Amino acid sequence: MANLFLLALTPLAYRNARALRPLACFYAGVMLLNGMGHTIFTVLGRTVSSVHFPRPASGFYSSPFLLGASIYMFIRLRASRKTSDS
């Protein structure tokens, strides 16, 4: 549901709406942590000492896309900040 809500805000994002910047930054941070988590859990083979799972962890194959998309979002946010502040 959150993803659908954010998708509905796309027209505002294309207009570089200032109010969306904190939300976009938060969302990119969550996706970055999510991608890193799937990768780290695959390397460790567990989340906590009592929860083990076969490797690779679920979500491991899509985690590079999460990492790439979140880094790209941070780059675009930084670039759009320069144009909106001037």
CORURJO-V547089 format. One record per pair of residues at least 4 apart in sequence whose C-alpha atoms are under 6 Angstrom apart, sorted by the first residue. I is the first residue (numbers start at 1). J is the second residue. If there is no record, write none. Layout:
I J
I J
This chain:
12 17
13 17
28 70
31 66
32 67
32 70
33 37
35 63
35 66
35 67
37 41
38 60
39 60
41 45
41 46
41 47
42 55
42 56
42 57
46 51
46 52
47 51
64 68
65 69
76 80
81 85
